[in-house]
Amino acid sequence: MKRVIVIFIFVFLFCTFAHAELSFQGWAVKSGYNFDSEDLSLGVDLNLNTIAKNVYFVPQGELDFFGDLKKFGVAASFQYFIPVENMTPYIGAGVDIIHWNYDNDFAEGSETDFKLHVLTGFDFSISENFDVFVELKSRFIDESDTTLWFGVAF
């Protein structure tokens, strides 16, 4: 079943990018709290322009190294921004590849997982090239986890 989902996502991404002119538009740094591992996380997002009206393609990188569970992940999100005055709410979905490394009293090892995610958030424009955002991201397939992110975009 995972193979079918992965193949479907790659075909969808290929068809989407074949018609989009992606270009670097900005980046963001973020810090978050993962409710499941109860650890702090650090991350970076890239804004690669719109692929359709108000729909952005956003590659993401995430790092969690503060507890017994260390993880590094890369993700790709499609985010739909809803234009509203003074703030911009958004929703999105995407895929993650996460490498876990754990070392605690019960087990030791590492693994790499494929996850799907959904997210929602609010973007507040401070100036033309400076935004502040808050985002809630939940990953699922096998085990789920949820992170609340706070960040700044340039």
C-alpha positions as CSV (number, residue, x, y, z in Angstrom):
1,M,0.0,0.0,0.0
2,K,2.8,2.4,0.8
3,R,4.3,1.8,-2.7
4,V,1.1,2.8,-4.3
5,I,0.8,6.0,-2.3
6,V,4.5,6.9,-3.0
7,I,4.0,6.3,-6.8
8,F,0.8,8.3,-6.8
9,I,2.5,11.2,-5.1
10,F,5.5,11.2,-7.4
11,V,3.3,11.2,-10.5
12,F,1.2,14.0,-9.0
13,L,4.3,16.1,-8.2
14,F,5.8,15.5,-11.7
15,C,2.6,16.6,-13.4
16,T,2.3,19.6,-11.1
17,F,5.9,20.8,-11.7
18,A,5.8,20.2,-15.4
19,H,3.4,23.2,-15.6
20,A,4.8,25.4,-12.9
21,E,7.7,27.8,-13.1
22,L,9.3,27.5,-9.7
23,S,11.7,30.1,-8.5
24,F,13.1,31.0,-5.1
25,Q,11.0,33.7,-3.4
26,G,12.2,33.5,0.2
27,W,12.9,31.4,3.2
28,A,11.8,31.0,6.8
29,V,13.3,29.7,10.0
30,K,11.1,28.2,12.7
31,S,11.1,26.6,16.1
32,G,8.5,24.3,17.4
33,Y,7.3,22.0,20.1
34,N,6.5,18.3,19.2
35,F,3.6,17.2,21.5
36,D,4.3,13.4,21.0
37,S,8.1,13.4,21.6
38,E,7.8,16.3,24.0
39,D,10.9,18.0,22.5
40,L,11.8,21.2,20.8
41,S,12.4,21.2,17.0
42,L,14.1,23.5,14.6
43,G,13.2,23.9,11.0
44,V,13.6,25.8,7.7
45,D,11.1,26.4,4.9
46,L,11.8,27.5,1.3
47,N,9.2,29.5,-0.7
48,L,9.4,28.4,-4.3
49,N,6.6,30.6,-5.7
50,T,3.0,29.7,-6.6
51,I,2.1,26.7,-8.7
52,A,-1.5,27.9,-9.0
53,K,-3.4,30.9,-7.7
54,N,-2.7,31.2,-3.9
55,V,-1.1,27.6,-3.9
56,Y,2.6,27.5,-2.9
57,F,5.1,24.6,-3.1
58,V,7.2,24.7,0.2
59,P,10.1,22.3,0.7
60,Q,10.9,21.9,4.5
61,G,13.7,20.6,6.6
62,E,13.2,19.7,10.3
63,L,15.7,18.7,13.1
64,D,14.9,17.5,16.6
65,F,17.9,16.6,18.7
66,F,17.1,17.6,22.3
67,G,15.9,14.3,23.8
68,D,16.4,10.6,23.5
69,L,14.8,10.6,20.1
70,K,16.8,12.4,17.4
71,K,15.2,13.0,14.0
72,F,15.9,14.7,10.8
73,G,13.2,15.2,8.2
74,V,12.7,16.6,4.8
75,A,9.2,17.4,3.5
76,A,7.3,18.9,0.6
77,S,4.1,20.8,1.2
78,F,1.5,22.3,-0.9
79,Q,0.0,25.2,0.9
80,Y,-3.2,27.2,0.0
81,F,-3.2,30.7,1.3
82,I,-6.6,32.4,1.9
83,P,-6.3,36.1,1.3
84,V,-7.6,38.1,4.2
85,E,-6.7,41.6,5.5
86,N,-3.9,41.9,8.1
87,M,-3.3,38.1,8.2
88,T,-3.3,35.2,5.8
89,P,-4.7,31.8,7.1
90,Y,-3.5,28.8,5.2
91,I,-4.0,25.0,4.9
92,G,-1.9,22.4,3.3
93,A,-0.8,18.8,2.9
94,G,2.3,17.0,1.8
95,V,4.8,14.2,2.3
96,D,7.7,13.7,4.7
97,I,10.8,11.4,4.8
98,I,12.0,11.2,8.4
99,H,15.1,9.5,9.8
100,W,14.8,8.6,13.5
101,N,17.6,7.7,15.8
102,Y,16.7,6.7,19.3
103,D,18.8,5.7,22.3
104,N,17.0,5.2,25.6
105,D,16.6,2.7,28.5
106,F,14.3,0.5,26.4
107,A,15.8,0.4,22.9
108,E,18.5,1.6,20.6
109,G,18.5,2.0,16.8
110,S,17.4,4.0,13.9
111,E,14.9,3.9,11.1
112,T,13.6,5.9,8.1
113,D,9.9,6.5,7.6
114,F,7.6,7.9,5.0
115,K,4.8,10.0,6.3
116,L,1.9,12.2,5.0
117,H,1.1,15.4,6.7
118,V,-1.6,18.0,7.0
119,L,-1.1,21.5,8.3
120,T,-2.8,24.8,9.0
121,G,-1.5,28.2,10.1
122,F,-1.6,31.9,10.1
123,D,0.9,34.2,8.4
124,F,1.1,37.8,9.6
125,S,2.8,40.3,7.3
126,I,5.0,42.7,9.3
127,S,6.6,44.4,6.3
128,E,7.0,43.7,2.6
129,N,9.8,41.2,3.1
130,F,9.2,40.1,6.7
131,D,6.4,37.8,8.0
132,V,5.7,36.0,11.3
133,F,3.8,32.8,11.2
134,V,2.3,30.1,13.5
135,E,1.6,26.6,12.1
136,L,0.2,23.3,13.4
137,K,1.5,20.3,11.5
138,S,0.3,16.7,12.0
139,R,2.0,13.7,10.4
140,F,0.5,10.3,10.0
141,I,0.9,6.7,8.6
142,D,1.8,4.1,11.2
143,E,2.5,6.5,14.2
144,S,1.4,10.1,14.2
145,D,3.0,13.2,15.7
146,T,2.0,16.9,15.9
147,T,4.2,19.9,16.1
148,L,3.3,23.5,16.8
149,W,5.7,25.9,14.9
150,F,6.5,29.6,15.3
151,G,8.6,31.2,12.7
152,V,9.8,34.2,10.7
153,A,9.9,34.4,6.9
154,F,12.2,36.6,4.8
